[in-house]
Amino acid sequence: MSLRSTAEWYLRAAFASSNNFAIDQFSEYQVSSALVDTLVTGLQTELNNSGLASEAWRLAASNRASALVKDREMTEVMQRTSGAFSYNGNFSGTVYYWRLNGSGVPVMEVQAAAILTCISSGNTVNGSLKLEPQAVRPIENYTVTSQPSTVAFSFTGSLSGSYLRFTRRAANDGSPLSGKDLDSWFIFPVNGGLAVQAENLDLAYRTGIQTRAGDFILRKK
């Protein structure tokens, strides 16, 4: 195995691990050449110091790859090699997302039944998403005082290649959150379906949804 293919494998593994994916879910993607080049340089340095069969070298390779992908969006790490993805239709699945405390720390994992419906026209996608909670798991002994409610909303998103983005905003109802951004959504194809990355944008009450994309996979119905 070449040093370059080794570097690509470590980057795939690091990104998959950080987002709770299986590596094979990215078979239609190639790793950024710039990141591979950077890691190859680092691996060569470690190889000169430790030797190919060294456990220390493998640990250093893993750590370097993890540092390179840390806090990077998927499009900075992977580029899709297949043709455009069609978002028309219905997608569903059992998914997991986080609710946050006032400091933005995840305190509850919610299992939910998700249904996504999309109609695309050019670079615009109109759709709806419904999340029906089924179970909750407190994180680090958090006390769950109330069960999460159903989340359902419509959206208009923008397509760039095979990637869909939109922002959910609160209704203009006169409440403290009226018209404000709640969460951002980034949706992209993986083997067997769509992965959904959501990030809370509500810094006042933390009402937005937060996900790891590997925990939120939807398959076409």
Buried (B, 14 or more C-beta within 10 A) or exposed (E): EEBBEBBBBBBBBBBBBBBBBEEEBBEBBEBBEEBBEBBBEBBEEBBEEBEEEEEEBBEBBBBBBBEBBEEBEBBBBBEBEEEEBEBEEBBBBEBBBBBBEEEEEBBBBBBBBBBBBBEBEEEEBBBBBBBBBEEBEEBEEBEEEEEBEEBEBEBEBEBEEBBBBBBBBBEEEEEEBEEBBBBBBBBBBBBEBBBBBBEBBBEEEBBBBBBBBBBBBBEBE
